[in-house]
Amino acid sequence: MAHQPTTDRGRRSRARIVEAASALMSDHGVSGTGVDRILARAGASKSQLYHFFDDKDDLVRAVIAARFEAVLDEQMSLLTELDSWAGIRRWLDTFVDTNEAFGLPGCPIGTMANELAGRDEAARADLATCFTRWEQYLSEGLERMRATGRLAPDAKPKELAIVVFAGIQGGLLLAKTQKDVAPLRIALDAAYAHLRSFKISPEARGGSCAEAQ
């Protein structure tokens, strides 16, 4: 990117531009959001924009990064507990509750991927990295469950994580399109049931019922 600010004032100015761009892109899409509209909303000048960003494409990548960091910040307390069945269930239920509470807006990363993946290679690569990093929290949690005998030895955590994220993204998209949270709930229940099909019971491991979580 063109220039990373080194002062608090510069960081605030840059953040204001990114926030304005992100909000407008949520309403109008990336292609429907022009630079002049972004600047008007941010109360910034073109010289400020091009001081911080090479061009609009560079700004779009900053929006992707900001949105993903916001997702991680919001979910981190849940993402660090994906090594138990209860933790996974809480995380999935949060997608349903949060999206319903906010009017079914879809995924802040997935909506950009739908628009950009086929026409902006740099943005596509950034989005792919976001999904890989996000999936890794679940795959690593499942790895720990397999290592401690709560998940079948033949389970493939990385593949299972992809299955779950496909359900998340597809469910979010259908819920947004239909204006009904039911598709998201159904998709995540199915993803969870698939994960549970690899569960090893405490009795089979010679443990106690309390270990089921």
C-alpha positions in Angstrom: 0.0 0.0 0.0 1.1 3.5 -0.7 1.8 4.8 2.8 1.2 3.5 6.3 0.7 6.4 8.6 3.1 6.9 11.5 1.1 9.5 13.5 -2.2 9.1 15.4 -3.8 11.7 13.2 -2.7 9.9 10.1 -4.0 6.5 11.4 -7.3 8.1 12.2 -7.6 9.7 8.8 -6.7 6.4 7.1 -9.2 4.4 9.3 -11.9 6.9 8.5 -11.5 6.4 4.8 -11.5 2.6 5.1 -14.6 2.7 7.4 -16.4 4.9 4.9 -15.4 2.7 2.0 -16.5 -0.4 3.8 -19.9 1.0 4.8 -20.6 2.2 1.3 -19.5 -1.1 -0.2 -21.9 -2.9 2.0 -24.8 -0.8 0.6 -23.7 -0.5 -3.0 -21.1 -3.1 -3.7 -17.5 -2.5 -4.6 -18.2 -1.6 -8.3 -21.0 0.8 -7.2 -18.9 2.7 -4.8 -17.0 5.5 -6.3 -14.0 7.4 -4.9 -15.8 10.7 -4.7 -18.6 9.2 -2.6 -16.1 7.6 -0.2 -14.3 10.9 0.2 -17.5 12.8 0.9 -18.6 10.3 3.5 -15.1 10.2 5.2 -14.7 14.0 5.0 -11.3 13.5 3.3 -9.5 14.8 0.3 -8.2 13.1 -2.8 -4.7 14.0 -1.7 -5.3 12.1 1.6 -6.7 9.1 -0.2 -3.7 8.8 -2.6 -1.3 9.5 0.3 -2.5 6.3 2.0 -3.5 4.2 -1.0 -2.2 3.6 -4.5 -5.7 3.5 -6.0 -9.2 2.2 -5.4 -8.1 -1.4 -5.7 -5.5 -0.8 -2.9 -8.3 0.7 -0.8 -10.5 -2.3 -1.5 -7.7 -4.6 -0.1 -7.5 -2.4 3.0 -11.3 -2.9 3.4 -10.9 -6.7 3.2 -8.1 -6.6 5.8 -10.2 -4.4 8.1 -13.3 -6.5 7.8 -11.4 -9.7 8.5 -9.7 -8.2 11.6 -13.1 -7.1 12.9 -14.4 -10.6 12.4 -11.5 -12.1 14.3 -11.9 -9.5 17.1 -15.6 -10.3 17.4 -15.2 -14.1 17.4 -11.8 -14.6 19.1 -13.2 -15.7 22.4 -15.1 -18.4 20.5 -12.4 -19.3 18.0 -10.0 -20.3 20.8 -12.5 -22.8 22.2 -13.1 -24.9 19.0 -11.4 -27.9 20.6 -14.6 -29.1 22.2 -18.1 -30.1 21.0 -19.7 -27.5 23.2 -17.3 -24.8 21.9 -18.0 -25.6 18.3 -21.8 -25.6 18.9 -21.6 -22.2 20.7 -19.6 -20.8 17.7 -22.1 -22.0 15.1 -25.1 -20.8 17.1 -23.5 -17.4 17.3 -23.6 -17.1 13.5 -27.3 -17.7 13.6 -28.0 -15.4 16.6 -25.8 -12.5 15.4 -26.9 -12.5 11.8 -30.5 -12.6 12.8 -30.0 -9.8 15.2 -28.4 -7.6 12.6 -31.0 -8.2 9.9 -29.2 -11.1 7.9 -26.5 -9.0 6.3 -24.5 -12.0 5.2 -20.8 -12.5 5.7 -18.6 -9.3 5.5 -15.9 -11.4 3.8 -18.1 -13.7 1.7 -20.0 -10.8 0.1 -16.8 -9.3 -1.1 -15.6 -12.7 -2.4 -18.8 -13.1 -4.4 -18.1 -9.8 -6.2 -14.4 -9.8 -6.5 -13.0 -13.3 -6.8 -13.6 -13.5 -10.5 -12.3 -10.1 -11.5 -9.6 -8.9 -9.1 -6.7 -11.4 -8.6 -5.0 -9.5 -5.8 -8.3 -9.2 -3.9 -9.1 -12.8 -4.5 -5.8 -13.9 -3.1 -6.4 -11.7 0.0 -9.9 -13.1 0.5 -8.5 -16.7 0.1 -6.0 -16.0 2.8 -8.7 -14.7 5.1 -10.7 -17.9 4.7 -7.6 -20.1 5.2 -6.8 -18.3 8.4 -10.3 -18.4 9.6 -10.7 -22.1 8.8 -7.4 -22.8 10.6 -9.0 -22.1 14.0 -11.4 -24.9 13.5 -9.0 -27.3 11.9 -6.5 -26.9 14.7 -9.3 -27.3 17.3 -10.3 -30.5 15.6 -6.7 -31.6 15.4 -6.5 -31.3 19.2 -9.7 -33.3 19.6 -8.3 -36.0 17.4 -5.1 -36.0 19.4 -7.0 -36.5 22.7 -9.2 -39.2 21.3 -12.4 -37.3 21.0 -12.4 -37.4 17.2 -12.0 -40.5 15.1 -8.4 -41.2 14.0 -9.5 -41.2 10.3 -11.1 -37.8 10.6 -9.4 -35.1 8.4 -9.6 -31.8 10.3 -8.8 -29.6 7.4 -11.4 -31.2 5.1 -14.0 -31.1 7.9 -13.2 -27.4 8.4 -13.9 -26.7 4.7 -17.2 -28.6 5.0 -18.2 -26.4 7.9 -17.2 -23.2 6.3 -19.0 -24.1 3.1 -22.1 -24.5 5.3 -21.5 -21.2 7.0 -21.0 -19.2 3.7 -23.8 -21.0 1.9 -26.2 -20.6 4.8 -25.3 -16.9 5.2 -25.9 -16.2 1.5 -29.3 -18.1 1.4 -30.4 -16.4 4.7 -29.5 -13.0 3.2 -31.2 -13.7 -0.1 -34.4 -15.2 1.4 -34.5 -12.8 4.4 -35.0 -15.8 6.6 -32.5 -17.2 9.1 -33.8 -20.8 8.7 -31.4 -21.7 5.8 -28.4 -20.7 7.9 -29.7 -22.7 10.9 -30.3 -25.8 8.8 -26.9 -25.6 7.1 -25.1 -25.2 10.4 -27.0 -28.0 12.1 -26.1 -30.3 9.2 -22.5 -29.2 9.4 -22.4 -29.9 13.1 -24.1 -33.3 12.6 -21.4 -34.2 10.1 -18.7 -33.3 12.5 -20.4 -35.3 15.3 -20.4 -38.4 13.0 -16.6 -38.5 13.7 -17.1 -38.3 17.5 -15.7 -41.0 19.7 -17.7 -41.6 22.9 -16.1 -41.4 26.3 -17.2 -45.0 26.9 -15.4 -46.2 23.8 -12.2 -44.4 25.1 -12.7 -45.8 28.6 -13.4 -42.4 30.0 -16.3 -40.8 31.9 -19.4 -39.2 30.5 -18.1 -35.8 31.6 -15.5 -36.1 28.9 -18.2 -35.8 26.2 -17.7 -32.1 25.9 
